[in-house]
Amino acid sequence: MAFSKLPLRKAVSGLTAATALALGATLMAAPGASAVGSSACTKNIKDRTLQVVQWDHADMYTSPSFKSKVKKSVFAGSSVRVYCTAKGGDWYYGKSGKTKGWMEYHAFF
């Protein structure tokens, strides 16, 4: 029997089930969130501010990876308050202005 000839209740149920199945497949295929924030921290840093020394600027990322999205470019000479590190100290999580994100350690040393 054609979908349009089914009683309204069965049609709505079928459409709802198909939509839920499609949405579930989409969510399972979607990549994980890249904005991990401080949840990726492995070592806390107590009240420390570092100055960017890398070239003319260093990028601040959404997670401790060059594959993640750049949130902001922080210019040389700018201060960044750092809260923690990840990946053996290779990445610092901190705040520049009102933006929080991850910066690779070469930005500071």
BAVEX-741818 format. One line per 2 residues: number of its first residue (from 1); for each residue x, y negated, z negated of N, C-alpha, C. Coordinates in steps of 0.02 Angstrom, whole numbers, plus 50000, padded with zeros to 5 digits. Example, Ala and Ser with C-alpha at 12.3 -4.5 7.8 and 13.67 -1.06 7.14 Angstrom:
1> 50660/50284/49610/50615/50225/49610/50660/50165/49610 | 50642/50112/49646/50684/50053/49643/50645/49998/49606
REM end
This chain:
1> 50042/50059/50000/50000/50000/50000/50045/49938/50000 | 50028/49887/50038/50068/49825/50042/50066/49789/49976
3> 50121/49754/49961/50128/49718/49898/50071/49668/49888 | 50051/49634/49942/49999/49582/49936/49930/49611/49921
5> 49919/49677/49932/49854/49707/49920/49848/49738/49851 | 49902/49739/49813/49899/49766/49745/49859/49719/49701
7> 49829/49745/49649/49795/49701/49602/49845/49651/49572 | 49821/49594/49554/49863/49539/49529/49908/49561/49472
9> 49882/49598/49425/49921/49619/49367/49981/49663/49388 | 49970/49709/49433/50025/49751/49456/50075/49711/49496
11> 50050/49664/49535/50095/49622/49576/50141/49581/49532 | 50112/49551/49480/50152/49510/49434/50202/49553/49397
13> 50182/49613/49375/50227/49658/49341/50285/49678/49385 | 50270/49695/49447/50322/49714/49495/50370/49657/49508
15> 50344/49598/49517/50385/49539/49530/50429/49523/49469 | 50401/49528/49410/50439/49515/49349/50496/49565/49341
17> 50482/49628/49353/50534/49680/49348/50589/49669/49399 | 50570/49652/49460/50619/49640/49513/50663/49580/49496
19> 50633/49527/49470/50670/49468/49451/50719/49483/49394 | 50696/49520/49344/50740/49538/49288/50798/49581/49311
21> 50785/49627/49356/50838/49670/49383/50889/49629/49421 | 50865/49584/49464/50911/49542/49503/50952/49496/49457
23> 50920/49467/49407/50956/49423/49361/51008/49462/49321 | 50991/49522/49299/51038/49563/49262/51099/49581/49304
25> 51088/49598/49367/51143/49615/49411/51188/49554/49422 | 51158/49496/49429/51196/49434/49438/51238/49419/49377
27> 51210/49425/49318/51247/49411/49257/51304/49461/49247 | 51294/49524/49264/51347/49573/49256/51404/49562/49306
29> 51388/49534/49364/51439/49522/49415/51475/49456/49405 | 51447/49411/49365/51477/49346/49355/51540/49352/49314
31> 51591/49310/49328/51652/49312/49288/51640/49286/49218 | 51683/49303/49172/51676/49280/49103/51687/49205/49098
33> 51663/49177/49045/51671/49105/49035/51745/49087/49029 | 51764/49033/49062/51835/49015/49060/51850/48965/49004
35> 51799/48934/48978/51810/48886/48924/51808/48922/48857 | 51866/48943/48834/51868/48981/48772/51880/48937/48711
37> 51902/48876/48720/51915/48833/48663/51964/48863/48615 | 51955/48848/48552/52003/48870/48501/51996/48944/48484
39> 51947/48979/48512/51938/49050/48495/51997/49093/48519 | 52037/49067/48565/52096/49105/48589/52158/49092/48546
41> 52152/49051/48495/52210/49036/48452/52236/49098/48417 | 52302/49103/48413/52333/49158/48376/52374/49134/48317
43> 52391/49069/48316/52429/49041/48260/52408/48969/48250 | 52386/48953/48189/52365/48885/48173/52425/48840/48161
45> 52417/48776/48178/52469/48726/48166/52438/48674/48119 | 52474/48656/48066/52448/48609/48017/52467/48538/48037
47> 52418/48497/48056/52424/48425/48067/52488/48405/48104 | 52491/48417/48168/52550/48401/48208/52530/48364/48272
49> 52567/48313/48288/52556/48275/48350/52619/48280/48392 | 52610/48299/48456/52666/48305/48502/52658/48254/48558
51> 52714/48235/48587/52713/48187/48642/52728/48223/48708 | 52689/48206/48760/52699/48236/48825/52764/48209/48855
53> 52808/48254/48876/52872/48234/48905/52882/48261/48976 | 52836/48302/48999/52843/48335/49064/52828/48286/49121
55> 52877/48274/49163/52871/48232/49223/52828/48171/49211 | 52778/48160/49254/52736/48101/49245/52671/48118/49208
57> 52652/48183/49210/52592/48205/49174/52593/48280/49165 | 52548/48304/49122/52538/48375/49112/52462/48386/49111
59> 52441/48443/49136/52369/48457/49138/52345/48492/49075 | 52282/48476/49057/52248/48508/49001/52195/48553/49031
61> 52196/48617/49012/52153/48668/49041/52098/48691/48994 | 52047/48724/49023/51992/48750/48983/52010/48812/48942
63> 52062/48849/48963/52085/48907/48927/52161/48913/48937 | 52194/48954/48897/52267/48959/48903/52289/48999/48964
65> 52277/48970/49023/52294/49003/49086/52295/48951/49142 | 52344/48957/49187/52346/48911/49244/52289/48925/49292
67> 52256/48982/49285/52200/48999/49329/52135/48965/49306 | 52135/48937/49246/52074/48905/49221/52068/48833/49248
69> 52011/48803/49236/51996/48737/49262/52035/48682/49224 | 52060/48633/49262/52093/48576/49231/52040/48528/49204
71> 52045/48512/49140/51997/48466/49109/52021/48393/49115 | 52087/48384/49112/52113/48316/49108/52188/48317/49123
73> 52214/48264/49151/52286/48254/49159/52308/48206/49104 | 52358/48227/49066/52383/48187/49010/52452/48159/49032
75> 52459/48095/49032/52519/48063/49058/52578/48065/49009 | 52638/48066/49037/52700/48067/48997/52699/48009/48948
77> 52720/48022/48887/52720/47971/48835/52657/47973/48792 | 52605/48007/48816/52542/48012/48778/52549/48061/48720
79> 52515/48048/48667/52515/48093/48609/52456/48141/48613 | 52469/48203/48592/52418/48255/48589/52420/48285/48520
81> 52364/48284/48486/52360/48317/48420/52349/48391/48433 | 52392/48433/48408/52387/48505/48420/52363/48541/48357
83> 52322/48593/48369/52291/48629/48315/52314/48701/48308 | 52335/48731/48365/52354/48802/48363/52391/48820/48427
85> 52417/48881/48428/52451/48907/48488/52420/48974/48507 | 52436/48996/48568/52415/49062/48592/52469/49089/48639
87> 52464/49153/48652/52510/49187/48698/52583/49177/48677 | 52596/49190/48614/52665/49187/48588/52693/49117/48584
89> 52651/49067/48580/52674/48997/48576/52682/48964/48643 | 52664/48999/48697/52670/48969/48764/52616/48918/48780
91> 52561/48919/48744/52506/48873/48755/52486/48840/48689 | 52470/48776/48692/52448/48737/48634/52377/48713/48646
93> 52335/48721/48595/52267/48694/48597/52267/48628/48559 | 52244/48576/48591/52246/48511/48558/52195/48462/48585
95> 52203/48400/48564/52155/48347/48581/52193/48286/48606 | 52172/48261/48664/52199/48199/48691/52140/48153/48703
97> 52138/48097/48667/52078/48055/48670/52020/48093/48641 | 51966/48100/48680/51908/48138/48657/51905/48208/48688
99> 51956/48226/48728/51956/48289/48763/51999/48341/48727 | 51970/48400/48716/52007/48456/48687/52020/48508/48741
101> 52080/48538/48739/52096/48589/48788/52164/48619/48776 | 52186/48660/48824/52248/48697/48820/52302/48667/48864
103> 52363/48661/48836/52420/48636/48874/52479/48683/48866 | 52514/48694/48921/52572/48738/48922/52629/48704/48884
105> 52670/48743/48848/52719/48714/48803/52772/48671/48838 | 52785/48681/48902/52833/48639/48937/52811/48566/48940
107> 52748/48553/48928/52724/48484/48927/52756/48444/48871 | 52776/48479/48818/52801/48446/48757/52875/48455/48745
109> 52907/48505/48773/52976/48520/48757/53019/48524/48820
REM end
